Amino acid sequence: MNKPDPHGLDALKTHQAAALAMGGRERIARQHAKGRMTARERITTLLDPESFDEQGLLARSDLPEARDRTPADGKICGYGRISERDVAVSADDVTVLAGAGGRIGVGKQMALMAYAQRKGFPMIHLGDAGGARVPDIMGSNGMMSMVYRIDHAPRDRSVPLMTLIMGECFGGPTWTASVSDIVIQVKGTAMCVGGPSILEIATGEQATADALGGPALHAHTTGLVDLFADDDRHALQLARHCLGYFPSSARDLPPVMPCSQPVDAPLPGLLDIVPADPRQPYDMHRLLEQVIDSGSLLELKPSYDGSLITALARIDGHVVGLLANNPKVTAGAMGPGACEKATSFICLCDSFHIPLVFLHDTPGFFVSRRAEERQMPLKIMNFIEALHHCSVPRVSLVVRKSYGMAHCNMSGGNMGNDVMLAWPGADISFMAPAVAVNVAHGRRLAALPEDEGRALREQMVEDMTRANAPWPAAECNLIDRVIDPRDTRRELARALARARGSDGNAGRSQRRLANWPRMA
């Protein structure tokens, strides 16, 4: 005889317990044996304690044969808090049919994302899934009921969207990552369109999941991943840290943190970091660490064309986006990868009211056959178009070299900066003086007697070098201030504060880049 349960409380406990058990002890143990957390453990670690409010816990597959094997239909969704800020979070449960997406679970996840976007909550997805479930998506009815819904709100960066790749992710989580603002990948995982088995069946090609979408590929070749983590816990810590640089939604300005570092203190160490010899390389990271708030540098895509550093940071407690040439890599000459990540980064910052600071030290763009094959002219002009539409404050500083079209792309003269600064040793022109003399006067010089030709060449180089100095541009008011390098932090903080306006709202973007595709 069944025990009376007039209010259904026992039934509720039974259903909840079944859902919380996920795919069962054996599959949970299998996940732990890989050194990975379960989806629920990941959510608990990501969020502030006791803050998770799950939605759709009792969802299950709408296919009768799968109903009893699909607790929460493999997608765990809900709301919680990170550092006392409300967020929406979804996670693929790999213990339930390998995390593959079914009609009910995917619908639950999409509804969560749409609601979060409408209400202004940051969205974080913890990816660990093998695409869509074949029984759900096969056939005309299956395909048409699970196809991407164009009637959902477009991804217009109205709220920050972050995806963590925490297992072998094919299809669904890869699509989400590809439109995310920040992507974090754990070592030993993969992110690609289809896995090795599908690839071999479809094309006969054999490849490992790592070769198709491992961290090395995304770090150096695709640039699709922003940050890499050693394990699940590290990835979740990075996600919490990243969120601190963004507003909860585009309705708000980025959060301001208390800063105990004075902005007026001179930085004599900068004179030692940057060599006087323009041919001698140095690491731009060292310069950046001096001028920003201590410990605030968060570099994105660090291994993808390192000639350009793109990083979030803080100056006097306020979030800024940094684009800085790094002479340690290809002498600071930017290739197509640098252009791609610059364009993507400008769109990201402009969408969330983050002002941009450009630090120049580049001999121009990297010229090669491979660069041309990768559409170098198009990449350069996409970069320029992003600047054209960008409406957050921009401050530009010429540290050393700034040559050719790269000067324009680094938000140089005539590019609509709020403030244009230069160090006294700045070298601004179309190309290096020695190269320019060879191009313009090479034949004439070669025809002269050796001693006469050498003397004239040296005089021409000296004249051009003098013309490249910042003084002629400053005299024409093309440079707002030539500054003492030791005052760089103070000058940047002052310029950014002025650009934000008296109430801070002058720093708001018009968000004309919010719909620009990621990495386009």
Summary of the structure (lengths in Angstrom):
residues: 520
radius of gyration: 26.9
end to end distance: 65.5
largest distance: 114.9
contacts: 1729
relative contact order: 0.08
helix: 43%
strand: 18%
